[in-house]
Amino acid sequence: MEKLDTSLAINASMEDGKKIMDAVQAEMDAVACFQIDDGLYEQLTVNTYLKMFAKLSATSTKNLGEIEKKYSVSEIRKKKIKQLNNIQKRLVSLARMDLQDKEICLLSEPFQGLDKAGLHTYLIGVKNLAHKTKIIVFSAYLDELHNLNIPVYSYESETQKLRLVTKNELKLLIKIDGKTICIASDEIEYIESIAGKVQIVGKETYKGNLTLRELESKLTYFYRCHQSSP
């Protein structure tokens, strides 16, 4: 994907991500937001839904057909939103954000649940939105964000500051529910074994598919200790 010059990304825990979303929405009228549980009006058709937001945003509905084509939803314009799949719903959300014409668009966990083909389609939509919007801010996992070719920042909840994260930083790769997650070493407090599988504890708790011995064989400078229950 080509570089999005008006975009940046934030890596944060789900809890911190929601706090950021709430703070931004509370203080800035110039922001359009997407969340994984985006409240789409399921009973409306795609066209009716977008037409409603065009009117709310004082945007002319004359260009609505062009917007639908721009985000590849013209062929499903007469379908009810409840009949759409995940990628179609997210494209509808991008079209809505285009119509809202905000200075900043904040996308929280936008890639969750998308396969490779769906991700490719979605990124094309994001690229189209980037041509319209001044700034796009992403909040997602580090490995997803680095593939966007944009500056990536990690939100530190203790200091409430953003730290620039480079792609070359040493990270632990762990597969969770079929998805590979990148975890920076300074994000890990400790690793334990529960029911034969590793559990990584930090800002969030991740349950991996490896045994502790398998993980130990993959790491350098790994110190293993035993803790007895009281």
C-alpha positions as CSV (number, residue, x, y, z in Angstrom):
1,M,0.0,0.0,0.0
2,E,1.3,3.5,-0.8
3,K,2.2,5.9,2.0
4,L,-0.8,7.7,3.5
5,D,0.8,11.1,4.2
6,T,-2.1,12.4,6.4
7,S,-2.3,9.3,8.6
8,L,-0.8,8.0,11.8
9,A,-1.4,4.9,13.9
10,I,-1.8,4.3,17.7
11,N,-1.2,0.9,19.4
12,A,-3.1,0.7,22.7
13,S,-4.9,-1.9,24.8
14,M,-8.6,-2.2,24.2
15,E,-9.3,-0.4,27.4
16,D,-7.0,2.5,26.7
17,G,-8.2,2.6,23.1
18,K,-11.8,3.1,24.3
19,K,-10.6,5.9,26.6
20,I,-8.9,7.6,23.7
21,M,-12.0,7.3,21.6
22,D,-14.2,8.7,24.3
23,A,-11.9,11.6,25.0
24,V,-11.6,12.5,21.3
25,Q,-15.3,12.3,20.7
26,A,-16.1,14.4,23.8
27,E,-13.9,17.3,22.9
28,M,-13.8,17.4,19.1
29,D,-16.7,18.0,16.7
30,A,-14.4,17.7,13.8
31,V,-13.9,13.9,14.3
32,A,-15.6,11.0,12.5
33,C,-15.1,7.6,14.3
34,F,-15.4,3.9,13.5
35,Q,-15.5,1.1,16.1
36,I,-15.8,-2.6,15.7
37,D,-19.3,-2.4,17.3
38,D,-20.2,0.5,15.0
39,G,-23.9,1.3,15.5
40,L,-25.2,0.8,12.0
41,Y,-29.0,1.1,11.5
42,E,-29.5,-2.6,10.5
43,Q,-33.1,-2.2,9.2
44,L,-32.2,0.5,6.7
45,T,-30.9,-0.1,3.2
46,V,-27.4,1.1,2.4
47,N,-28.7,3.9,0.2
48,T,-31.2,5.1,2.8
49,Y,-28.6,5.0,5.5
50,L,-26.0,7.0,3.5
51,K,-28.7,9.5,2.3
52,M,-29.7,10.1,6.0
53,F,-26.1,11.0,6.9
54,A,-25.7,13.2,3.8
55,K,-28.7,15.2,5.0
56,L,-27.4,15.3,8.6
57,S,-24.1,16.6,7.3
58,A,-25.7,19.1,5.0
59,T,-24.0,17.3,2.1
60,S,-25.7,17.2,-1.3
61,T,-27.2,13.9,-2.1
62,K,-26.5,14.5,-5.8
63,N,-23.1,12.9,-5.4
64,L,-24.3,9.9,-3.4
65,G,-24.0,7.6,-6.4
66,E,-20.3,8.6,-6.8
67,I,-19.7,7.9,-3.1
68,E,-21.3,4.5,-3.3
69,K,-19.1,3.6,-6.3
70,K,-16.0,5.0,-4.6
71,Y,-16.4,2.6,-1.7
72,S,-17.7,-0.4,-3.8
73,V,-21.2,-0.4,-2.2
74,S,-23.2,0.6,-5.3
75,E,-24.2,-3.0,-6.1
76,I,-25.6,-3.5,-2.5
77,R,-27.2,-0.1,-2.2
78,K,-30.7,-1.6,-2.0
79,K,-29.8,-4.3,0.5
80,K,-30.6,-3.9,4.2
81,I,-27.5,-3.4,6.3
82,K,-28.4,-6.5,8.4
83,Q,-27.9,-8.6,5.2
84,L,-24.3,-7.4,4.7
85,N,-21.1,-9.2,5.6
86,N,-18.3,-7.7,7.8
87,I,-16.3,-6.1,4.9
88,Q,-19.4,-4.7,3.3
89,K,-20.5,-3.1,6.6
90,R,-17.0,-1.5,7.0
91,L,-17.1,-0.1,3.5
92,V,-20.5,1.5,4.3
93,S,-18.9,3.0,7.4
94,L,-16.1,4.5,5.3
95,A,-18.7,5.9,2.9
96,R,-20.5,7.5,5.8
97,M,-17.3,9.0,7.1
98,D,-16.6,10.5,3.7
99,L,-20.1,12.1,3.7
100,Q,-19.6,13.5,7.2
101,D,-16.5,15.4,5.8
102,K,-14.7,15.6,9.1
103,E,-11.1,16.9,9.5
104,I,-10.1,13.8,11.5
105,C,-11.2,10.1,11.0
106,L,-10.4,7.7,13.9
107,L,-10.6,4.0,13.1
108,S,-10.5,1.7,16.1
109,E,-9.7,-2.0,15.5
110,P,-10.7,-1.7,11.8
111,F,-9.0,-4.9,10.6
112,Q,-10.5,-7.3,13.2
113,G,-12.1,-10.3,11.6
114,L,-11.1,-9.5,8.1
115,D,-9.4,-12.2,5.9
116,K,-6.6,-11.3,3.4
117,A,-9.0,-10.4,0.6
118,G,-11.3,-8.4,2.9
119,L,-8.3,-6.5,4.2
120,H,-7.1,-5.6,0.7
121,T,-10.6,-4.3,-0.2
122,Y,-10.8,-2.3,3.0
123,L,-7.4,-0.7,2.6
124,I,-8.5,0.5,-0.9
125,G,-11.4,2.2,0.8
126,V,-9.2,3.7,3.4
127,K,-6.9,5.0,0.7
128,N,-10.0,6.7,-1.0
129,L,-10.9,8.2,2.4
130,A,-7.4,9.5,2.9
131,H,-7.7,11.6,-0.3
132,K,-10.7,13.3,1.2
133,T,-9.9,13.6,4.9
134,K,-7.1,15.7,6.4
135,I,-6.0,13.1,9.1
136,I,-6.7,9.4,9.6
137,V,-5.8,7.9,13.0
138,F,-5.7,4.1,13.3
139,S,-5.9,2.1,16.6
140,A,-4.9,-1.6,16.1
141,Y,-2.3,-4.3,16.7
142,L,1.3,-3.3,16.0
143,D,1.8,-5.9,13.2
144,E,-1.3,-4.6,11.4
145,L,-0.2,-1.0,11.8
146,H,3.3,-1.4,10.5
147,N,1.9,-2.8,7.2
148,L,0.2,0.5,6.6
149,N,3.5,2.4,5.9
150,I,2.6,5.2,8.3
151,P,4.1,6.5,11.6
152,V,3.1,4.1,14.5
153,Y,2.9,5.2,18.1
154,S,2.3,3.2,21.2
155,Y,0.1,4.6,23.9
156,E,1.7,4.3,27.4
157,S,-1.2,4.2,29.9
158,E,1.0,5.0,32.9
159,T,2.5,8.2,31.5
160,Q,-0.4,8.9,29.1
161,K,2.1,9.6,26.4
162,L,2.6,8.4,22.8
163,R,5.9,6.7,22.0
164,L,7.1,6.3,18.3
165,V,7.6,2.6,17.6
166,T,9.9,1.5,14.8
167,K,9.4,-1.6,12.8
168,N,12.8,-3.0,13.8
169,E,12.1,-3.1,17.5
170,L,12.4,-6.5,19.0
171,K,9.0,-8.1,19.5
172,L,7.6,-11.5,20.5
173,L,5.4,-13.1,17.9
174,I,2.7,-15.3,19.3
175,K,-0.3,-16.9,17.6
176,I,-3.7,-16.3,19.2
177,D,-6.8,-17.8,17.8
178,G,-5.1,-18.2,14.4
179,K,-3.8,-14.6,14.4
180,T,-0.2,-13.6,14.8
181,I,0.3,-10.8,17.4
182,C,3.4,-8.7,17.9
183,I,4.2,-7.9,21.5
184,A,7.1,-5.6,22.5
185,S,9.4,-6.9,25.3
186,D,8.7,-3.9,27.5
187,E,5.0,-4.6,27.3
188,I,5.4,-8.0,29.0
189,E,5.3,-8.2,32.8
190,Y,5.7,-12.0,33.0
191,I,4.9,-15.3,31.2
192,E,3.2,-18.2,32.9
193,S,2.0,-21.6,32.0
194,I,-1.7,-22.5,32.6
195,A,-3.1,-25.9,31.6
196,G,0.0,-26.6,29.6
197,K,-0.1,-23.4,27.4
198,V,1.7,-20.1,27.8
199,Q,-0.1,-17.0,29.0
200,I,1.6,-13.6,28.5
201,V,0.6,-11.0,31.0
202,G,1.2,-7.2,30.4
203,K,-1.2,-4.4,29.6
204,E,-3.5,-7.2,28.4
205,T,-3.4,-11.0,29.0
206,Y,-2.7,-13.1,25.9
207,K,-3.3,-16.9,25.8
208,G,-1.0,-18.5,23.3
209,N,-0.9,-21.9,21.6
210,L,2.7,-22.8,22.6
211,T,3.8,-24.8,25.6
212,L,6.3,-23.0,27.9
213,R,9.1,-25.3,26.7
214,E,8.3,-24.6,23.0
215,L,8.4,-20.8,23.8
216,E,11.6,-21.2,25.7
217,S,13.3,-22.8,22.7
218,K,12.4,-19.8,20.5
219,L,13.7,-17.1,22.9
220,T,17.2,-15.7,23.7
221,Y,18.1,-14.8,27.3
222,F,14.9,-16.4,28.7
223,Y,15.1,-17.0,32.4
224,R,12.7,-19.6,33.8
225,C,11.7,-19.8,37.4
226,H,9.1,-21.8,39.4
227,Q,6.5,-20.3,41.7
228,S,4.8,-22.5,44.2
229,S,1.2,-21.9,45.2
230,P,0.8,-20.8,48.9
